[in-house]
Amino acid sequence: MTAIKHALQRDIFTPNDERLLSIVNVCKAGKKKKNCFLCATVTTERPVQVKVVKVKKSDKGDFYKRQIAWALRDLAVVDAKDAIKENPEFDLHFEKIYKWVASSTAEKNAFISCIWKLNQRYLRKKIDFVNVSSQLLEESVPSGENQSVTGGDEEVVDEYQELNAREEQDIEIMMEGCEYAISNAEAFAEKLSRELQVLDGANIQSIMASEKQVNILMKLLDEALKEVDQIELKLSSYEEMLQSVKEQMDQISESNHLIHLSNTNNVKLLSEIEFLVNHMDLAKGHIKALQEGDLASSRGIEACTNAADALLQCMNVALRPGHDMLLAVKQQQQRFSDLRELFARRLASHLNNVFVQQGHDQSSTLAQHSVELTLPNHHPFHRDLLRYAKLMEWLKSTDYGKYEGLTKNYMDYLSRLYEREIKDFFEVAKIKMTGTTKESKKFGLHGSSGKLTGSTSSLNKLSVQSSGNRRSQSSSLLDMGNMSASDLDVADRTKFDKIFEQVLSELEPLCLAEQDFISKFFKLQQHQSIPGTMAEAEDLDGGTLSRQHNCGTPLPVSSEKDMIRQMMIKIFRCIEPELNNLIALGDKIDSFNSLYMLVKMSHHVWTAQNVDPASFLSTTLGNVLVTVKRNFDKCISNQIRQMEEVKISKKSKVGILPFVAEFEEFAGLAESIFKNAERRGDLDKAYTKLIRGVFVNVEKVANESQKTPRDVVMMENFHHIFATLSRLKISCLEAEKKDAKQKYTDHLQSYVIYSLGQPLEKLNHFFDGVEARVAQGIREEEVSYQLAFNKQELRKVIKEYPGKEVKKGLDNLYKKVDKHLCEEENLLQVVWHSMQDEFIRQYKHFEGLIARCYPGSGVTMEFTIQDILDYCSSIAQSH
């Protein structure tokens, strides 16, 4: 085991600067025995590291290799299994439990004893020893012989030094000079001791011989000390002289520092004074302008503007730290505040007077606009006020309370002025629409209500027109009850369209000019908006414009835009109700006026939204457009209701139904109005509703007709509808146009076939019987053998219809058709030609039946196709 320990020390641990203290030969418990060694080692360098190393013999040779190492501080428990009986098994608890079986109990006990010592010295008893004999641990306590086991090993660890090459060579020479050095170590040691004593005696004699030289050396040292003392005295005197010079230099240096500091302070003080003088000194001219400047003249306004800007710069100067503690600065700031307050009061008072004067001046010009459909021009007033725009901006940033007060006053004065102007303007528009004279109770109208209060004749006229019942020339065919109305001619509608367009054209620039002025004068941004919700405005009549900042902080852009809109609503609060009243009046005059208003209003809304979708004008016109669209829908609904309420006369022929003629009028008017209009979709939807109502009610009236045959009513009206749609070329009604043509064609054919059954009634019945027999299965050539349908019966029937009789029957038929058809649709010749073709077709059909059913009989009709053509032509010309 000693040889193995020496080999492991040499080959494995010495290269790693480690010292092997204990070794045990072990194998793992319960497995195939593969021997290895557990080694307890310490490093030779400080700090000392203690490890347990597993060493295993290599499979490829006789050398050993280091397999795994654990730090002793990671060892938690040492379990010896049995403290009484000898047992080679033991456990080491590292990160997991390792079970070992030692080759002998003695080796196990020696290894555990070494671990216990290392634990005592380096780990301060952190490891738990379980099932270990107390006697084994007591033997490990350092006393007597055991001291050499513990302390000796540790001293060796601390003091041991390996021999170098030269020391090994000297020892070998010494051992070669004494042959018995190895065989008799005690004799060799005694010899070495005697030689050491001889060397010690020689050393003592050498020292005693050199005493004289030592005395000489001591004398020289004493002299040297004296010289050193003299040099120190001279250095002390030099140091005292230099000390006085140093004090003088320090005084000079301190004096220079104070002079430099004083100069620096003076420069800084001058800079601060210059800063305050340059930035907080207001010129006397500016002060005079603020106190006494003329706010009525252009020169005075310019001087006040410059003075206000200078004052604002002085008040907003960024003071440096400590400036606000200076009495002069405080006094100057107070002086500036007083000037600002004084000038703000002067400016607010002057502008309030200007607003009031504007109301009086504009009122005097209302008379000249009262007879013309124009609104007074506010451009001169805006031009004069815009001279104060910069001062308003100054007031907004310095005294928001007075700025807001001016804003409210402006809205109050201007709202009353605009209300008078706009109401008078709408009164003139209503007069021009209705033709009421000015003398009839102040234009015959009350603007706020929008109702006519003129003469009785005017009211009666509007009452008749407001019913919206436009009937065609053939009103004698219908039971109109007490209603008696006539269509307004195109000139009246064109006049209304021009008046309505002029009203919108006058209002639009007025609103835009006022909005632009408000933006410029009150310094509010209107063309930029920040995404997000606008600041909610309070009720204008309640006295607050918006949620203002008490500290005078400017409103964000979105709030300023909202403020413009709220100001416009307050100033022009009468526009929307007046427009609604005008629209209601136009709808009463003629419900078709809603078409004109829808197109015009849509165009103006589209134009306003392109400029600013959230502006007052855009919002107001959009609200009014909703009313116009509602009236338009009501107009369509009324027409459909009138279709459903139509009653026909039982004594006269129907002809073209009134609502069919009205649809033609509506469609023609709408196409001329909606040409290139923005809201074509609304008209297309109305067309669809109307044409559906027309189709349904034409069929309803045809079913109820007693005087005129159903087919004639359907044929004439659907022919009229088809002609109307073909002429107007309404793209959204192409399907309805084809349907109308089909209905017209079907009912024309039905009417012709029904009517032709009367001139040759017996002949028709006879051949109907022939066809019935053939249908029952009788061969055509055998029909003549039927008693009721033999040749004699055929000749008898044919003789009843000679050419003269046929012509007479056709003449009666022509007269009857003429009674059925109406003149305005002019379908008589079309129907007569269709009857001629149908009669010829029947003639050919009869001849074909005679040829097939009565072959070789020689029976023929007593008139020819040429005779039929001559009869029809003659009858048509005679009528």
Secondary structure, 3 states (H helix, E strand, C coil): CHHHHHHHHHHHHHHHCEEEEEEEEEEECCCCCCCEEEEEEEECCCCCCEEEEEEEECCCCCCEEEEEEEEHHHCCEEECCCCCCCCCEEEEECCCEEEEEECCHHHHHHHHHHHHHHHHHHHCCCCEEECCCHHHHHHCCCCCHHHHHHHHHHHHHHHCCCCCHHHHHHHHHHHHHCHHHCCCHHHHHHHHHHHHHHHHHHHHHHHHHCHHHHHHHHHHHHHHHHHHHHHHHHHHHHHHHHHHHHHHHHHHHHHHHHHHHHHHHHHHHHHHHHHHHHHCCCCHHHHHHHHHCCCCCHHHHHHHHHHHHHHHHHHCCCCCCCHHHCHHHHHHHHHHHHHHHHHHHHHHHHHHHHHHHHHHHHHHCHHHHCCCCCCCCCHHHHHHHHHHHHHHHHHHHHCHHHHHHHHHHHHHHHHHHHHHHHHHHHHHHHHHHHCCCCCCCCCCEECCCCEECCCHHHHHHHHHHHCCCCCCCCHHHECCCCCCCCCCCHHHHHHHHHHHHHHHHHHHHHHHHHHHHHHHHCCCCCCCCCCCCCCCCCCHHHCCCCCCCCCCCCCCHHHHHHHHHHHHHHHCCCHHHHHHHHHHHHHHHCCCHHHHHHHHHHHHHHHHHHHCCCCHHHHHHHHHHHHHHHHHHHHHHHHHHHHHCCCECCCCCCCCCHHHHHHHHHHHHHHHHCCCCCCHHHHHHHHHHHHHHHHHHHHHHHHHCCCCCHHHHHHHHHHHHHHHHHHHCCHHHHHHHHHHHHHHHHHHHHHHHHHHCCCCHHHHHHHHHHHHHHHHCCCHHHHHHCHHHCHHHHHHHHHCCCHHHHHHHHHHHHHHHHHHCCCCCCCHHHHHHHHHHHHHHHHHHHHHHHHHHCCCCCCCCCCCHHHHHHHHHHHHHHC
